[in-house]
Amino acid sequence: MKKFIDENFLLTNPTAEKLYHEYAKQMSVIDYHCHLPQQQIAEDKNFENLTQIWLYGDHYKWRAMRTNGVEEKYCTGNASDEEKFLKWAETVPYTLRNPLYHWTHLELQRYFDVHEILNPSSAKKIYDECSAKLKTKEYSVKNILRKMNVALVCTTDDPADDLLMHQQIKNDGFEIPILPAFRPDAAMNVDDVANFNNYVARIEKAADKHITSLKDYMDALKSRHDFFHENGCSVSDHGLEQVYAEDFTQAEVENIFNKIRSGKTLELSERLKFKSAMMLWFAQWDHEKGWVQQYHLGALRNNNSRMLSKLGPDTGWDSIGDFSQGRALSTFLNKLDTTDQLAKTILYNLNPADNELMATMIGNFNDGSVAGKVQWGSAWWFLDQKDGMIKQMNALSNMGLLSKFVGMLTDSRSFLSFPRHEYFRRLLCNLMGTEMENGELPNDINWIGKIIQDICYFNARNYFGWHQLQGK
């Protein structure tokens, strides 16, 4: 029986072991989509204890704890940090076969050299030992990024953000680029009249421009897009239930904007037209600047209205949705392609039923101008686990070119999430190594090792145009 999470964790044969240890393991990490708080990087923050870096904001863990019967005060409430950690430690033994079980112990090993199983008996010792380490300079957030061999990070930023923390990080000379990503979801969300009009006021302030018309609004947003570009941004991102691709006219969108600015609620058809127009215009700006655009599709958010009212969004009440994706996505990409304004694009689906749809959709718009111009992104959110990653890689292999895949990302708010890259790399190496052992792939370790290194690092570096990176 193999030891739990040993050096050959998830590697089931000698060829997989060789591919991982000699080719994948040493590759630097490009984390081109995450939600790390840039202020904590700018401040080079040290966390006071393990709960603060590990449990604050982690809705994955909160969901597991609640399912295990843990009261909310130990998740998002006013219990002490140590009490919250002890409740998490009580839950961990019951997360067997959930990815949290693997992530938890990988993170304890990789960051803290703790190889014990986390449970109620070991909890106090682990909490004290790791918390003591976190208070040292070696465990400041910048040194954590260095420790995990991170070459570059893209955060997620609203168009109204001032990017002051990004500017400070750059001015301080931090050698790991921390770049903003343009996330304009709020700028097109007209479902709630008051919220949208409040957002317009934020854009007015950020752009220093009075907004009285749709043209004013788009000029202000364009100035923010330009501002992001000036501050090193070359990536946009959307988190949507589905792509919007309704036909519209300029006059219709102007009337819709005026209607909502007067405080009137929009009809469904009007909301869809407005969102469709905004998506198209944002995408045209991305193409104009040579950016990469990303679309995260399919989350059914804020299902529990009682808990949403009590705790707010992003606290663990979201799920996979069953939205129709194919027709609108095809229409949207085709509109951009028809006018040669389709930027490099990464699509992510949350519903695994859409795997093959995504794997074939990307091929419709890969025109040979750029290798892997339209990508199907890594397994996302609820699919970001062993089964989900393997299914994504198998579908992409069967219907596209896995060899041109830009690989893994954390999509995380935690500085302890980087072992997800390792997890992905081990699964990738095991897939390739197993098929080499079975005679399904040739026994060409150098060539297949090169493909693995491309997927782990070089494809992303080249695709995003970050050729200044010195890592490998």
N, C-alpha and C positions, 0 to 999 in steps of 0.2 A: 504493500500500500504506500502510495506517494505521500510525502509530507505536505501539509496544507500550505499553499503559497510558498513553495520553494523556488529555487532559481529557474526551474523549468515549468513553472505554473502555466497551464493551458497549452503547453507544448507536449504533444503526445508521441513524438518520434525523433530520432537523432537529426534528421534533416531539418525539421522545424526548429530544433534547438540551435542548430548551426546558423540558420537564416536569422533567427532573432539575435543571438549573442554576437555574431560577427558582422551583421549588416544593419539590423534595425535599431538595436539598443542604443548605440552611440549617437544617433541622429538627433540634431537639435529640434526643438518644438516651435512650430509656428502656430500660434493660437489665434486664428484670424476671425473668430467670433466668440466673445465672452461678455460677461456683465461685471467684470471686476470694477470695484469703485476706485476711480483714478485718484481721488483725494488721498486715499490710504497709501497709494504708491508715491504720490508727491511728498507726503509726510514721512515716507519710509517707516510706516507704523509698526510698532511691536504690540502684539495682542497680549492682554494680561493673563489669559488662560485658554485652555483648549476649547471651552464652550464658545468663546467669542469668535474664534476663527473657524470653528467647525459646525456649530449649531445655529448661530445667528443667521437668519435669512434662508435657511436650508429647508425648503418646503418638502423635499424628498424625505428627509428624516422626520419632519413633523407629521407627515401622512402616516408613516410607519408607526410612530409613537401613538398617535390617536387610534389607529387600528388595534394597537396592543392595549388599549384601555387607559392610556395616560391622559391625565387632565390637562386642559389647555394652559394652565398656569405654568406647566413645565415645558411647554413648547414656545409660545409667544408671550406668556404672562410674566408675573412679577416674582416667580420663584428665583432663588439665587442661582448663579451660574453653576456652582457645584451641584446643587440639587437637580438642575436640568440635565447635567452630564450624567449623573447617576441614573436618572430615569431613561436616558438614551442607552446607557450600558445595560439596563434591565431589558430593553427592547431588542438589542443586537442579537442575542441568541435565538430570537424568534424570527429573524430576517433571513434564515437559511434559504438559499436559492433565489433570494432577491439580490439584485446587483449591489445593494447597499452593504451586504455582508462582505463581498469581495472588496468594494471600494474602501470600506472602513479599515480593513486589515492591511490592504495595500498602502493606504495613507499613513497608518501607524508605522509600518515598516520603512517606507521610502523617506518620510520626513523625520521620524523620531527614532528609528532603529529599535522600535518596540515590536517584538515578535510574539508576544503573548496574545491569547484570544481575549477579546474584550467581553467581559460579563460582569455580573455584580461582585464577584469575588476579586477580580483584578482591577475594578474600576477606579478605586481611590488611588492605588499606586500609579496607574497609568495617568490619571488626571494630574496628580502632583508632579510626576516626572516630566510630562509633556508641557505642562504649564510653566514649569521652571525653565525649560529650554526656550520657550516662546518669549520669555522676558529678556533673553540675551540678544546681543547685536547680531549674532549669527542667524537669528530667526526673524530679523526685520523683513518686511515684505519684499524689498528689493533683493535681499540675500536668499529668500525663499525662491524667487524667480531664477536667480543664478543657480541655486542648488538643483533645480529641476531642468537645467539646460535649456531654458526658454530663450529663443532668438528674437521673437517679436510677439506683441499682443495688440489686438484690436478690441477696444471697449465698445459700448453701445451708447450713443449720445443723441439726445433730442436736438432738433434744429435750433431751439431757443437757448441751448446750453452755451455758456460763455467760453468754454474750453480753457479756462485759466489754469486748471490743474495740469492739463496736457502741456501748456506752455511752460509751466514751472518745471515739470519733469524734463522737458527738452533742455531748458536753460540750465538746469542743474547738471547736465552732462551725463545722465544715466545712459549706459551703453546699450541697454535693451530698448528698442523703439516701442513706445506705448502710443498707439495711434487711435484717433477717434473714428467711429463709424456713424454715418448719417442715418438716423432711424425716424422717419417722418410720419409714423402712424397717426399720431395725434393731430397732425396738420391736415389730415383728410377724413378724420372721423367726425361726421356730422350727425351721428345717431342721437346725440344729446345736445340740444341747442345751447344751453347755458355753458356746458363744458367747452364746446367749440368756440363760442364767443370769448370765453376767458382765455382760451389758447391764442386766439387772434391778438388779444391784448399782450400776451407774452411775446409774440413775434414782433409786434409793434415796438416794444421796448428793446428787444434784442437787436433788431435791424435799425432802430432809431428812425422809424418811418411811420407816418400817420396812414392808416388803412381805411379807405372809404369805398373801395371797389375791388372786384376780383383782380384786376390788373395790379393794383397796389399790393394786394396780398401775395400774388405770384412774384412780383418784383422783390418784395421783402424776403420771401422764402428763397428766391434765387440768390439774393445777397448772402443768405446764411449758407447756402450750398457753396458759394464761392469762398466764404470765410472758412468753412471746413476744409476746402481744398487747399487754401493757403496755409492751413495748420496741419498738413500732412495726411489728410483723409483721402483715401482712394477706394473706399468701400461703403456701400449703402446696405440697409437691411430693412425688411418689412416683416412684421408678425401679423398674419392675417388668417381669418377663417378660410378664405378662398380668394383667388385673383378676381378682380373686377374688370370687365371688358365690354361694357355696354357702349353702343353707339351714342354719340352726343354731338351737339354743336356748341360753338363758343357762346352763342347767345343764350342757349339753355343753361349753361354752367354759370354765366353771369347772373341770370335771373335766380337761379338756385342760391347762389352766394348772397344776393341781395335779400332774398326771402329769409334765410336763416339769420342774417345780420339784423333783420327787423324783429327777431325773436319768434318767428313762426316755425312750427314743426314741419319737417319735410315728409312728403310721401315716400314710400319705399322706392319707387322708380326714380325719384329725384335723388335720393341718397346714393343709389347705385350709379347714376350718371355722374354725380360729382366725384365719387371715389374713383370711377373709371378714368375720368379726365385727369385727376391728380396723379394717379399711378402712371399714366402714359407720359405726362409732363416730367415727373421725377425721373423716369427711365430715360427720357431723351436727354436730360441734363447729365445723367450718369454716363451715357454714351459720349456726349460732347467732351467730357473730361477724361474719358478712358478709365472710368471706375469699374469695379466689379459690383454687380447688384445681387442681393440675396433675398429670397422669399421663403419664409418659414410658414407653412400652410397646414391648417387642419386642426388647430387647438380649439376645443370648446371650453371657453374660460368662464370662471366665476359662476359655477353651477349652483353653489349653495348661497342663496341670497342672504340668509340669516347671518352666516359667518362672514360673508363679504361686507355686510354692513358693520359688523363688529370689529373685524380685523383688517379690512382693506384687500386690494388685489395682491396677487403673487404670494399668497400665504398657504397654498396647497389645496385649492378647490377647483382645479382644472382637470380636464380629461381629454381623451381622444374624441374628435368629432367625426361625423360621417358625411361631410360636405362633398358635393359633386365638384371635382377638380378639372377634369379633362378638357371639356369644351371651352370654358372661359380661358384656361391657361393657354390652350392652342391659339385662340383668337388674339389674346394679348401679345404673345410672342410673335405671332405672324404680323400684327400691325406694325410692330417695331422693325421686324425683318424686312417688310415690304419697302420701307423707306430707308433701309440700311442704317437703322438707328438702334439695333439690338446690341447692347453692351454684353460683355462677358457676364454670365448669369449662373447662379447656383440655386437650385430648387431643393427644398427640404419638405418631406411629408411626414405627418404625425400618424396617419392611419396606415397600418401596414398593408391594408387592402389596396393601397395606391402604389405599392412598390413597383410593380411591372409597368403601370401607367407612367410613372416618372422615368423609369429606365428606358422606355421607348420614346417618351416625349422629347428628351434631350437630343436624341438622334435626328429629330425633325429639323433642328436648327443649328446643327454642327456643319458649317459650310466649308470647312477646310481652311478658313482664314486664320484660325488660332487653334492649336491643339487643345481639345476639350473645352471649346468656347462655352458651351452650355453644359453644366455639370449637374449631376444628381448628388446632393450633399449627403454627408454621413448620417447614420441613424440618429434620430433627434429625440430628446426628451424621454418619453416613456419607452422609446425604442433603443435608447442608448444603453444597451446591455448585450450580453453574449449572443442571445438568440437574434435580437434585432440587428446587431452589427453583421452577423454571419449572413442573415437573409438579405441585407442590403448589398453586401459584397457579392453574393451569389447571383442576385438578380442583375446587378450591374455587369458582372462578368458574362452572363448569358446573353445580354441584350445590348451591351456597349463595350467599352474598353476600360476594364479595371485599372490597366496600366497607366491611364491618363488621369486617374482620380486624384483630387487634391487632398484627400485624407481627412484626418480627425481634427476635432476642436473640442473645447470643454463646454461651451455654452453655460458657464457657471459663474456664480458670484463669489466663489470660495477660492482662496489661494492654495487650498489643499487638494484641488481637483485635477492636478496635472497627471497623476497616474492613469487617468482615463486614456491618455495617449498611449501609455505603455500597454494598457489592456487591449486597445485596438491593435497595436502592433503585434502583440503575441497572437491574437486571433488571426490576423493576416498571415503571419509566418506559419501558423499551424495549418491554415487552409492550403497554402502553397506547398509546404513541406509534405503534408499527407498525400497530395496528388503526385508529387515527385516520387515518393516512396511507392505509390501504387502504379507507377508507370503512366499516369495520365498527363504528366508534364515531363519534359526531358530533364535528365540529370545534369543540368547546366547551372551549377550553384552561383557562378559569377553573374550570369545574365539575370537570373531570377532574383538574386541578391540586389542587383542594380535596380530592377523594377520595384522592389520593396523599398529601397532607399528613396526612389522617386516619389512613391506614394506617401512615405513618411515625411518627406521634407522638400525635395527638389521641385516636384510638380507645383506645390503651393508657392514656393519662392518665385518660380518662373511665371506662373499664372497671374499672380498679383503684381508682378513687376518689381519685387523687392530684391533686386540683384545686388544691392549694397550689403546684404547680410553676409557675414563672414563665417557663420556656423555651418555645420554639415550634419 
